[in-house]
């Protein structure tokens, strides 16, 4: 187990530097005039250029700029936006909002996906299984840039069932529609994985043995089949958090929720490179840590994973 943890930590470090370098390079490596990219079309005096040099190390080479950025990131200094606001302060304000939305989306997606997936696996080939297959294909085929405004228009504006927008201090009811939209990104995948896993486990030898011993069907499903079927689903939920973070950029933008995705969306539109790089870097760290925890839990549940 110790060697597995060390190997995963080393992979995590390599992935962190690789991902942050790619994001940083995409934002800054091929900028013709970094001063105008940061200050816009305003004419700059020598004093203002010197101030930008001091803030963003523009007089250094690209690799030195990246090193300054990573050093600051590792010490908790995310720098400032082009408008002078602290990126750390913006993140501190935005994270609680995004965490509430993401947690609600995960819970909704897990309840629907696991419940429907188990029923589909038990009744595979039946009407319920066929209907869920069609619905999941529809959800998979519909991008969130279409689904989010459509849900806002139909359920928020036309029918009036939910508030069409949600603010910083939105409650459970205000976040329900955005959370359903965000959760739809992962519901289909989790449902199909649950359905397949349940169907495979129902044909396993240990299930036949349990039935031969005379155990009640509910106990066979609840204790033996469900517990083993949920292992890949738990791993998938951990990976899906990264998908939810990317989906939050659109969802928070459409529903006007001032979270991480909303700020990132605004930073991209305003071409605020430091803000985009800072937010994406933190998302990379969160994604890596969550995947590390999921991998460790998976390795603890299934020892064969440690030796692969």
N, C-alpha and C positions, 0 to 999 in steps of 0.2 A: 504493500500500500504506500510506503514511504517513497519508493522509486516512482510509482505512478503519480504521486502528488508533485514530486520534483519535476518530472517530465512535463506535466501539464502546466506548471508554473513557468518553465522555460518557454514552452509554446506560447503562453500568454504574453510573455515579455516580447518575444519576436513579433507576434501579431500586433501588439500595441504600437511598437515603433514602426512597423510596416504600414499600418492603417493611418497613423497620424502623419507619417511622412507623405503618403499619397494625397491625403486631404490638404496638407499644407502646400504641397507642390501644385496641386490643381488650382489653388486659390492665388498663389503668389509667384510661382516659378516663371510664368510666361506673361507677366504684366509688363507692358512697355514702359509705363511711367508710374511707379508705385506711389509717388507723391500725389499725383492727380487721382489715382485709384482710391486713395484714402481721403483726400480732401474734396473730391468732386471737381467741378469745372471752375471753381474759384481760383483766381490768380494767387500765387503764393510768394511771399517775401522770403528773403534769405533766413530771416529769423524763424519764420514758420517752418521752413524746410529743416533747419537745425533742430527745432523742437520735435518734428516728426522723426528725425534720425535718432534722437535720444529715446523717444517712446517705442519705436518699432525697429530700431537697429538697421535702418535702410542703407546706411553707408557700409555695411558688412556684406560679405558674399551670401549666397542663398543658404549654403549649408551652415554657416555661422548663425544666420537668422533662425534657421530651424533649431539649432542647438540652444540658442537663447530661449526660444519658445518652449522646447521640451523641458529645459531646466526650470523655467518658471512654472510650467504645468506640474512637474513632479514636486515642487515646493508649495503648491497651492495657489500660485499667482497666475491667473488666467489672462491678465492684461486688461486693456480697455478697448471699448468699441471706438469706431471712428468719431463718434460724437462725444467721447470722453467719459462714458459711463462704465463703471466697473462690471466686467463680465461675471465675476463671482457674485456680485450683488444681484444681477439679473437672474442668474441661475438659482440663487437662494430663494428669490420670489417665485420663480416659475416651477421649480421641482414639486412643491406640495400639490399644486394644481394638477400637474401631469401624473403624479403618483396616484392621486385619487381617481382620475379618469382611467388610468391603465389597470389599476386593481379591480375597479368595477367591470371593465371590459373583460379581464381575465376570468373573473368569477362568473359572469354571464356566459362567456364562451365555454367555460369548463362544464357548467351545469347542463347547458343545452347539448354540447358535443358528447359528453360522457353518457348522459341519459339517453339521447337518441341513438348513439353508437352502440350501446349495450342492447337496446331493443332491436336494432337492425341486425346485430350479430346473432341474437337469439332467433329472430324471425327472418333470417336471410332468405332472399328469393320471394318474400311475401310482398303484400301491398305496401306496408309501412316502409320496408327496405327500399322498394322501388321509388316511392315518393321522396324519401330522404335523399336518394341518389340524384334524382332530378333537381331537387332544391339545392343540393350542394354544388352541382354543376352550374346552376344559375348564379349562385353566389360567387363561385370561383371565376366565372366569366365576366363579372361586373366589376370594373376597377373602382377604387374608393373615390377617385375624383368625380365619378358619375354618381355613385351610391350616396355619398354624403350630401351633396346639394339636393338630390332627388328626395331623400328622406326628410331633409329640412323643409322642402317645399310641400310634400304630401302630408307628413305627420305634424310638422310644426306650424305651417302657414295655412294650408287648405283645411285640414281637419281640426287643427288647434289642440291636438291631444298633448303635445309637449311644447315647452318654450322653444322658439326657433333659435335662440342664442343663449349662451350661459356665460356669466362673468367670472371674476376671480374667486368670489365667495359662493359659488353655485353649490346648491345642496344636491342630495341624491336624485330628486326628481328632475332637476334641471340637467343633470349629467347623464340621465338614463338613455335618452335618444343618441347623443354622441357616443356613449359607451357601447350601445348595441351596434352602431355603425362601425366603430373601431373593432369590436369583437368579431364582426362578420369576416374580418380578414383571416382569422385563424379557426373559426368554427368548422368550416368544411373540412379542412385538413385533419383537425383533431377528431372529428366525427368519423371520418373514413378510417383513420388509424385505429380508433377504438373498436369500430365494427370489425375490421380485419383481425385484430388481436383477439377479440372475444370469439369470433368464428373459429380461429385456429385452436384456441385453448379448449373449446367445446369438443374438439376431436382428439384431444390429448389423452394419453393412457391414464394419467392420474385422475382425470374426470370420469372416465369409464370405471375406474376402480372405486371412486367415491360413490358413484351411482350403484355399483354392484353391492357396496356395503349397506345400501338402503338409506343413504342420506336423503333428506328432503330436497327437492329441486331448488328451493330458495336458498338453502344452505350451500348447495353445490355452486350456484351462481355467485352468491354474495361472498362466500369465504374463499373458495378455490379459484373460480374463473376470474372474478372481478379483480382480486388482488394481483394476480399475475398479469392480467391484461392491462392494468394501469401503469405498469413500469415504463413502457415506451411512450405512453401518453404524458406522464410526468416530465420525461425528458423533452418531449416536443413542446410542452407548455413553457419550459425554460427557454428554449430556442425562440419560441414565438414572441417573447418579450421584445426581442430586437425588431421583429416585424411590426409589433404594435407601436414602437417608438417611431419607425418610419411612417406608419399610417397616421400617427398623431400630428405630423406636420400638416397634412391635409385636413384632418378632422378638426383640429383646434383652429385652423385658419378659417374653415367654413362656419363653425359655430362660435367664433369669436371668443375662444377660451384662452386666456393669457398664460399658457403653459410653455414648456420647452419647445414643442413643435411650433407654436404660434410665433415665438420669438425667432426661431430658426427660419421660419417662413418669411418673416419680416426682414431678417438679416439678408436672406438670399435676394429678395426683391430690391433692397436698398444697396446691394453689392457691398455689404459690410463684411469684409474678409476676416478681420479678427474675431468678430462675433460668430460667424459661421464656423470657423476653425475651432474656436473655444468650445462651443456647444457640441459640435460633432465629436471632438476629442473626449469630452466627458461621457457622451453616449457610448463611445467605443469602450471606455473603461467600465461603465456599468454593464454593458453587454458581455464583456470578457469575464467580469466577476460573477455574474449570474450563471454563465455557462460553466465556469469552474465549479461553482457550488453544485450545479445540476450533475456535472460529470462525477464529482466526488460522491454524491448521493447515489447515483446510478452504480458506481463501482462498489459502494457499500452494499447495495441490494443484490448485485450480480457480480460475484468475484471474478468471473471469466473476463470481464471488461479490463481488469487490471493487467492481465497477461497478454492482451492483444498487441 
